[in-house]
């Protein structure tokens, strides 16, 4: 299991070592059942970086401030707690 690194803002995260950074927004995932969570991935591999909020709009603002601009809605094959993905 990944040891999470919780961040107060995504805009200060260094993505330079990632080949293909992706931000996935979750609604009450199993590991954070009371809030929204943004997990940063490198392609399809999760990193340890997590941002938590009680508000979806705050997650979206953080994702945008960090430079993610391309939105992808949840695919029907995705886990039900996935709200959307940003690249």
Buried (B, 14 or more C-beta within 10 A) or exposed (E): EEEBEEBEEBEEBEBEEBEEBBBBBBBBBEEBEEBBBBBBBBEEEBBEBBBBBEEEEBBBBBBBEBEBEEEEEBEEEBEEBBBBBBE
